[in-house]
Amino acid sequence: MSETIIDSARYDIELQRKLERFKGTLEGLNCPEIDVYDSAPSGFRLRAEFRIWHEGGRAHYAMNRPGEKRPYIISSFPIAGELIARLMTPLLDAINANLTLSHKLFSLEFLTTLSGEVLVTLIYHRSLDDHWQQAAEALQTELKIMIIGRSRKQKRVLERDYVTETLHVDGMPYHYQQVESGFTQPNARVNEKMLGWASACCAQIATEGSTDSDLLELYCGNGNFTAVLAQHFRGVLATEISKISVRSAEANFSLNNVDNVTVVRMSSEEFTQALNGERPFRRLAEINLRDFNFTTIFVDPPRAGLDDGTLELARRFETILYVSCNPETLRSNLDVLNSTHQIVRTAIFDQFPWTHHLESGVLLKRRKSA
């Protein structure tokens, strides 16, 4: 529901422009040919957040333009996934028909899945009482969705606070618990392509390396990549700082019968200090890092990229698999890694069509001279 006009006929042109910009960002690094993974031009986004604007006695979906305080009312949202698109009008109509549900509602969030589940979070500038819960339960039953109510220091979960998604990679199903307040990839079909590419990279690593090699993964989130990549290694040590994500990751490994992953709640900086022996951590008290034969490191950092300490850590590994959400910080990090490693595979993934945002992946191997 932005003012951008979605013209599917122009999608390939827009994607080519992204590719050219990415090539320019990595110019001079001697990259191999870039694999390009496209998206559906519309109907691809499975999660969305909307401002609720009250005007003319009704609540409306709205968004804010950058730098403007007053939002604009939305009349269409062509990038919404099928479930969101189907529910937006009846959900808003039902809210407007019930003062208990609409009173001081200021934000609404959708979390949906390819497997057909819908979780809606209603966020208020007031406390939520039993009358609200009764009205929300009736709405939940009517629309066959799950609802959470939030206000300051309050959270009412009517059924559960997560959805369960099923993704398919290399013909195999992978099941994921996706928590309402946790991070998940909004474009599930492109996420499947990212997982497939990363899995192919790790299969190549496994073929060329030893059978007893282990993977170190930083920023593992809810185990989105870990659940797929673990099959290619003897063992995996994965780190993540968010408690919510760590719990989801452990649940997802159980859902997928993955039993060779150890998850530690640590930041990448803390783990670097632990591996360097600079300071002890109680969270590692029952883990002997010397038991691992780390040959590959996988990183999927935030937009800021890798810090200096993590970059130096990565340079120790024979192979580096790097997934990035920011081409500029990726380039900055590659300028450091390029002295010891060479790029052997590169890909872009159009997670966010019609925007300048671009996900990418790079596989690096240690130079023989290093």
C-alpha positions as CSV (number, residue, x, y, z in Angstrom):
1,M,0.0,0.0,0.0
2,S,2.6,2.5,-1.0
3,E,2.3,5.0,-3.8
4,T,4.6,3.0,-5.9
5,I,2.8,1.6,-9.0
6,I,3.6,-2.1,-9.4
7,D,4.1,-2.8,-13.1
8,S,5.0,-6.4,-13.5
9,A,6.2,-5.9,-17.0
10,R,9.0,-3.7,-15.6
11,Y,10.2,-6.1,-13.0
12,D,13.0,-7.6,-15.0
13,I,14.2,-4.1,-15.9
14,E,14.3,-3.1,-12.2
15,L,16.1,-6.3,-11.2
16,Q,18.7,-5.7,-13.9
17,R,19.3,-2.3,-12.5
18,K,19.9,-3.8,-9.1
19,L,22.3,-6.3,-10.6
20,E,24.3,-3.5,-12.3
21,R,24.5,-1.5,-9.1
22,F,25.7,-4.6,-7.2
23,K,28.4,-5.2,-9.8
24,G,29.5,-1.6,-9.5
25,T,29.7,-2.0,-5.7
26,L,32.0,-5.0,-6.0
27,E,34.0,-3.6,-8.9
28,G,37.7,-4.5,-8.7
29,L,37.2,-7.6,-6.5
30,N,37.5,-10.1,-9.4
31,C,34.1,-11.7,-8.7
32,P,32.9,-14.7,-10.7
33,E,29.6,-14.5,-12.6
34,I,26.8,-13.5,-10.3
35,D,23.8,-15.9,-9.8
36,V,20.6,-13.9,-9.8
37,Y,17.5,-15.1,-7.9
38,D,14.3,-13.2,-8.7
39,S,11.1,-12.7,-6.8
40,A,7.4,-12.7,-7.8
41,P,6.7,-9.0,-8.8
42,S,3.6,-8.9,-6.5
43,G,2.0,-10.8,-3.7
44,F,5.4,-11.8,-2.2
45,R,5.4,-10.2,1.3
46,L,4.2,-12.5,4.1
47,R,4.5,-10.0,7.0
48,A,3.5,-6.4,7.1
49,E,3.1,-3.6,9.7
50,F,0.6,-0.8,9.3
51,R,-0.2,2.4,11.2
52,I,-3.9,2.7,12.1
53,W,-5.2,6.2,11.4
54,H,-8.6,7.4,12.7
55,E,-10.4,9.8,10.4
56,G,-14.1,10.4,9.5
57,G,-15.2,8.1,12.3
58,R,-13.3,5.1,10.9
59,A,-10.0,3.4,11.4
60,H,-7.8,3.2,8.2
61,Y,-4.6,1.4,7.3
62,A,-1.9,4.1,6.9
63,M,1.8,4.6,6.4
64,N,4.3,7.4,6.9
65,R,6.5,8.9,4.3
66,P,10.1,9.5,5.4
67,G,10.3,12.8,7.3
68,E,6.6,13.3,7.6
69,K,4.6,12.9,10.8
70,R,1.2,12.8,9.3
71,P,0.5,9.4,7.7
72,Y,-1.3,8.8,4.4
73,I,-4.3,6.4,4.1
74,I,-3.6,3.3,2.1
75,S,-6.0,2.1,-0.6
76,S,-4.1,-0.8,-2.0
77,F,-1.1,-3.0,-1.1
78,P,-0.1,-5.1,-4.2
79,I,3.0,-6.6,-2.6
80,A,1.0,-8.3,0.1
81,G,0.9,-12.1,0.2
82,E,-2.4,-13.8,-0.6
83,L,-3.5,-14.2,3.0
84,I,-2.8,-10.6,3.9
85,A,-4.5,-9.3,0.8
86,R,-7.6,-11.4,1.4
87,L,-7.9,-10.4,5.1
88,M,-7.2,-6.7,5.1
89,T,-10.7,-5.5,4.2
90,P,-12.8,-7.9,6.3
91,L,-10.4,-7.4,9.3
92,L,-10.7,-3.6,9.1
93,D,-14.4,-3.7,8.6
94,A,-14.8,-5.9,11.7
95,I,-12.6,-3.6,13.8
96,N,-14.6,-0.6,12.7
97,A,-17.9,-2.4,13.6
98,N,-16.7,-2.9,17.2
99,L,-15.8,0.1,19.3
100,T,-14.0,-2.2,21.8
101,L,-11.6,-3.3,19.1
102,S,-11.1,0.0,17.4
103,H,-10.8,2.4,20.4
104,K,-7.2,3.7,20.6
105,L,-5.9,1.1,18.2
106,F,-2.8,2.7,16.6
107,S,-0.9,-0.2,14.8
108,L,-1.6,-3.6,13.3
109,E,0.8,-6.3,12.2
110,F,0.3,-9.3,10.0
111,L,2.5,-12.5,10.2
112,T,1.5,-15.1,7.7
113,T,2.9,-18.3,6.1
114,L,2.9,-20.3,2.9
115,S,1.4,-23.1,4.9
116,G,-1.8,-21.0,5.6
117,E,-1.4,-19.6,9.1
118,V,-2.2,-16.0,10.1
119,L,-1.2,-14.2,13.2
120,V,-2.5,-10.6,13.7
121,T,-1.1,-8.3,16.4
122,L,-3.4,-5.4,17.5
123,I,-1.4,-2.6,19.3
124,Y,-3.2,0.0,21.5
125,H,-2.7,3.2,23.4
126,R,-4.8,1.8,26.3
127,S,-4.9,-1.2,28.6
128,L,-6.7,-4.3,27.4
129,D,-9.4,-5.8,29.6
130,D,-11.6,-8.9,29.5
131,H,-14.2,-7.1,27.3
132,W,-11.5,-6.5,24.7
133,Q,-10.5,-10.2,24.9
134,Q,-14.0,-11.4,24.4
135,A,-14.4,-9.2,21.3
136,A,-11.0,-10.3,20.0
137,E,-11.8,-14.0,20.5
138,A,-15.0,-13.5,18.5
139,L,-13.1,-11.9,15.7
140,Q,-10.5,-14.6,15.8
141,T,-13.2,-17.3,15.4
142,E,-15.0,-15.3,12.7
143,L,-11.9,-14.8,10.5
144,K,-10.1,-18.1,11.4
145,I,-7.0,-16.3,12.4
146,M,-4.8,-15.9,15.6
147,I,-4.8,-12.6,17.5
148,I,-2.4,-11.0,20.0
149,G,-3.2,-7.8,21.8
150,R,-0.5,-5.4,22.9
151,S,-0.3,-2.2,24.9
152,R,2.2,-0.6,27.2
153,K,3.6,-3.4,29.4
154,Q,0.8,-5.7,28.4
155,K,0.5,-8.7,26.0
156,R,-2.6,-10.8,25.6
157,V,-2.1,-14.0,23.6
158,L,-5.4,-15.5,22.6
159,E,-4.0,-18.8,21.1
160,R,-0.2,-18.6,20.6
161,D,2.4,-16.0,19.7
162,Y,3.9,-17.8,16.7
163,V,3.2,-19.4,13.4
164,T,4.7,-22.5,11.9
165,E,6.0,-22.2,8.4
166,T,7.1,-25.0,6.0
167,L,9.7,-24.1,3.4
168,H,11.0,-26.5,0.7
169,V,14.7,-26.7,-0.1
170,D,16.2,-29.2,-2.6
171,G,12.8,-31.0,-2.5
172,M,12.9,-31.4,1.3
173,P,10.4,-29.8,3.7
174,Y,11.8,-27.7,6.6
175,H,9.5,-26.5,9.4
176,Y,10.0,-23.3,11.3
177,Q,8.5,-21.7,14.4
178,Q,8.3,-18.0,13.6
179,V,7.6,-15.9,16.7
180,E,5.5,-12.7,16.4
181,S,8.2,-10.4,17.9
182,G,11.2,-12.2,16.3
183,F,12.9,-11.6,13.0
184,T,11.9,-13.7,10.0
185,Q,12.4,-13.2,6.2
186,P,9.3,-11.5,4.8
187,N,9.7,-13.0,1.3
188,A,9.4,-16.8,1.8
189,R,9.9,-17.9,-1.8
190,V,13.1,-15.9,-2.1
191,N,14.1,-17.2,1.3
192,E,13.8,-20.8,-0.1
193,K,16.2,-19.7,-2.9
194,M,18.7,-18.3,-0.5
195,L,18.6,-21.5,1.6
196,G,19.1,-23.6,-1.6
197,W,22.1,-21.5,-2.7
198,A,23.7,-21.6,0.7
199,S,23.1,-25.3,0.9
200,A,24.8,-25.8,-2.5
201,C,27.8,-23.8,-1.3
202,C,28.1,-26.0,1.8
203,A,27.7,-29.2,-0.2
204,Q,30.6,-28.0,-2.3
205,I,32.6,-27.3,0.8
206,A,31.9,-30.7,2.2
207,T,32.9,-32.4,-1.1
208,E,36.2,-30.6,-1.2
209,G,37.0,-30.9,2.5
210,S,37.3,-33.5,5.2
211,T,34.4,-35.5,6.7
212,D,35.0,-34.3,10.2
213,S,34.8,-30.6,9.7
214,D,32.6,-28.3,11.7
215,L,30.7,-25.1,11.0
216,L,30.7,-21.9,13.1
217,E,27.7,-19.8,12.5
218,L,27.3,-16.2,13.8
219,Y,24.0,-14.4,14.0
220,C,22.0,-17.6,13.6
221,G,18.6,-16.0,14.4
222,N,15.8,-18.6,14.6
223,G,18.0,-21.2,12.8
224,N,16.6,-20.3,9.4
225,F,19.9,-21.3,7.7
226,T,21.2,-23.6,10.4
227,A,18.5,-26.2,10.0
228,V,19.4,-26.6,6.3
229,L,23.2,-26.3,6.5
230,A,23.8,-28.6,9.4
231,Q,23.5,-31.7,7.2
232,H,26.8,-30.8,5.4
233,F,29.0,-30.8,8.6
234,R,29.9,-33.1,11.4
235,G,28.7,-30.4,13.9
236,V,27.6,-26.8,14.1
237,L,28.2,-24.2,16.8
238,A,25.8,-21.3,16.3
239,T,25.6,-18.1,18.2
240,E,22.8,-15.6,18.6
241,I,22.2,-12.7,21.1
242,S,18.4,-12.6,21.2
243,K,16.8,-14.9,23.8
244,I,13.6,-15.2,21.7
245,S,15.6,-16.2,18.6
246,V,17.6,-18.8,20.6
247,R,14.5,-20.4,21.9
248,S,13.0,-20.5,18.4
249,A,16.2,-21.9,17.0
250,E,16.2,-24.8,19.5
251,A,12.5,-25.5,18.7
252,N,13.3,-25.5,15.0
253,F,16.1,-27.9,15.3
254,S,13.8,-30.2,17.2
255,L,11.1,-29.8,14.5
256,N,13.5,-30.8,11.8
257,N,15.3,-33.6,13.7
258,V,18.6,-31.7,13.6
259,D,20.8,-33.0,16.4
260,N,24.3,-31.8,15.6
261,V,23.9,-28.1,16.5
262,T,24.9,-26.4,19.7
263,V,23.4,-22.9,20.2
264,V,25.0,-20.3,22.5
265,R,23.5,-17.0,23.4
266,M,26.4,-14.7,22.7
267,S,27.2,-11.8,20.4
268,S,29.8,-12.2,17.7
269,E,32.1,-9.9,19.7
270,E,31.8,-12.0,22.8
271,F,32.4,-15.2,21.0
272,T,35.5,-13.8,19.3
273,Q,36.8,-12.9,22.8
274,A,36.0,-16.5,24.0
275,L,37.7,-18.1,21.1
276,N,40.8,-15.9,21.6
277,G,40.9,-16.9,25.2
278,E,40.6,-13.3,26.3
279,R,37.8,-13.9,28.9
280,P,35.8,-16.8,30.2
281,F,32.0,-17.0,29.7
282,R,29.7,-19.0,32.0
283,R,27.5,-19.6,28.9
284,L,30.4,-21.7,27.5
285,A,31.1,-23.6,30.7
286,E,29.8,-26.9,29.4
287,I,31.3,-26.4,25.9
288,N,34.8,-27.3,25.0
289,L,35.7,-25.2,22.0
290,R,38.7,-27.5,21.3
291,D,36.3,-30.3,20.5
292,F,35.3,-28.5,17.3
293,N,37.3,-28.7,14.1
294,F,36.1,-25.4,12.6
295,T,36.9,-25.1,8.9
296,T,34.0,-22.9,7.7
297,I,32.4,-19.8,9.2
298,F,28.9,-18.6,8.1
299,V,27.8,-15.1,8.8
300,D,24.6,-13.2,8.2
301,P,25.2,-9.9,10.0
302,P,22.9,-6.9,10.4
303,R,23.2,-3.9,8.0
304,A,26.3,-2.6,9.8
305,G,28.3,-5.7,8.6
306,L,31.1,-7.4,10.5
307,D,33.0,-5.5,13.2
308,D,36.8,-5.5,13.1
309,G,37.2,-8.3,15.6
310,T,34.8,-10.6,13.8
311,L,36.5,-9.9,10.5
312,E,39.8,-11.0,12.0
313,L,38.1,-14.1,13.3
314,A,36.7,-14.9,9.9
315,R,40.1,-14.6,8.2
316,R,41.3,-17.7,10.2
317,F,38.9,-20.0,8.5
318,E,39.5,-21.9,5.3
319,T,36.1,-21.0,4.0
320,I,33.8,-18.1,4.6
321,L,30.1,-18.0,3.6
322,Y,28.7,-14.5,3.9
323,V,25.1,-13.5,3.4
324,S,24.6,-9.7,3.4
325,C,21.6,-7.3,3.5
326,N,23.8,-4.3,2.7
327,P,26.0,-4.3,-0.4
328,E,28.0,-1.3,0.9
329,T,29.1,-2.8,4.2
330,L,29.7,-6.1,2.4
331,R,32.1,-4.4,0.0
332,S,33.9,-2.8,3.0
333,N,34.2,-6.2,4.7
334,L,35.4,-7.8,1.4
335,D,38.2,-5.3,1.1
336,V,39.6,-6.7,4.3
337,L,38.9,-10.4,3.6
338,N,40.2,-10.1,0.0
339,S,43.8,-10.1,1.2
340,T,43.5,-13.6,2.5
341,H,40.5,-15.1,0.7
342,Q,39.3,-15.1,-2.9
343,I,35.6,-15.0,-4.0
344,V,34.5,-18.2,-5.6
345,R,30.7,-17.8,-5.8
346,T,28.4,-14.8,-5.7
347,A,24.6,-14.4,-5.8
348,I,21.9,-11.8,-5.3
349,F,18.4,-12.4,-4.0
350,D,15.6,-9.9,-4.6
351,Q,14.0,-10.1,-1.2
352,F,12.5,-6.6,-1.6
353,P,11.3,-5.9,-5.1
354,W,10.6,-2.2,-6.0
355,T,13.0,-1.0,-3.3
356,H,16.8,-0.3,-3.4
357,H,17.3,-3.1,-0.8
358,L,19.2,-6.2,-1.9
359,E,20.3,-9.4,-0.3
360,S,23.4,-11.1,-1.5
361,G,25.7,-14.0,-0.8
362,V,29.4,-14.6,-1.2
363,L,31.5,-17.7,-0.8
364,L,35.2,-17.1,-0.1
365,K,38.1,-19.6,0.1
366,R,41.5,-19.0,1.5
367,R,44.2,-18.0,-1.0
368,K,47.0,-20.5,-1.3
369,S,49.5,-17.7,-0.8
370,A,47.8,-16.9,2.6
